[in-house]
């Protein structure tokens, strides 16, 4: 028996929005530790890794580890039927072929449930090595989304350069060039508005705009985003999910030809 | 996409 209840059901809706454009289908792995998902986009350029710890759920029961393969377009349809203020409960049997979603309104006067057929996915799991990154930048997530959107107008890829002074996003295209520099903030009233840079050595890497823009669909999850960069390894873009989880996107760099 | 590397180049199958 698997049962997970999240009072703040809007978190699950936001998680769905954060992955549905990138992935067509994905396996949700459930264990006593919580819910995890790892999947590559269709072109195998990026990888999504989602972790929601059991401690973040109001109720969490998972008697046996199980994997639930879901079509994300179908899941999206179901989660769109939940209001932002609804509590969401997921339920499945031990060897399930369906999963049930129950949405309860705040006053409990409206209860709806939907069941969805699961699919068998033969997804390969990738081992993500522990990496000490040369630069780790934390910045407001809305700012990152705006920069990616603004610069995408000018070219297909963005170069991210990081020094101890700050981070620079650059684009070059047919009509010209664009640069956005963010300095490390000295002191800000709100932690959510800070830009911080932890740098071992400077880095400059180039990434496809298209994927960066997909990742920014996670912006509603968290006010801050963390970018981890090292030469010649994938970029990690991380958004926290409340206090109990995260969504990490790994993006392979573009290489010089 | 021109010059785009695959994520599989960096992460091995577990």
Contacts between the chains, C-beta under 8 A, distances in Angstrom:
chain1	res1	chain2	res2	distance
A	40	B	7	6.0
A	40	B	8	7.8
A	43	B	1	8.0
A	43	B	6	8.0
A	44	B	6	4.8
A	44	B	7	5.7
A	44	B	8	5.5
A	45	B	1	7.4
A	45	B	4	5.9
A	45	B	5	7.8
A	45	B	6	6.4
A	45	B	7	6.0
A	46	B	7	6.0
A	47	B	7	5.0
A	47	B	11	6.8
A	124	B	13	5.1
A	124	B	14	7.7
A	125	B	13	7.2
A	125	B	14	4.4
A	126	B	7	7.5
A	126	B	8	7.5
A	126	B	11	3.9
A	126	B	12	6.8
A	126	B	13	6.1
A	126	B	14	5.9
A	127	B	11	6.2
A	127	B	12	5.4
A	127	B	13	7.3
A	127	B	14	4.0
A	128	B	11	5.6
A	129	B	11	7.4
A	156	B	1	7.1
A	208	B	1	5.6
A	208	B	4	6.0
A	210	B	1	7.7
A	233	B	10	6.0
A	234	B	7	6.2
A	234	B	10	5.4
A	234	B	11	7.7
A	250	B	7	6.1
A	250	B	10	7.9
A	250	B	11	7.4
A	251	B	7	7.6
A	252	B	4	6.9
A	252	B	5	4.4
A	252	B	6	6.0
A	252	B	7	4.7
A	252	B	9	6.6
A	252	B	10	6.3
A	253	B	5	6.3
A	254	B	1	7.7
A	254	B	3	4.6
A	254	B	4	5.6
A	254	B	5	7.1
A	255	B	3	5.4
A	255	B	4	7.8
A	255	B	5	5.2
A	256	B	3	6.9
A	257	B	2	7.1
A	257	B	3	5.1
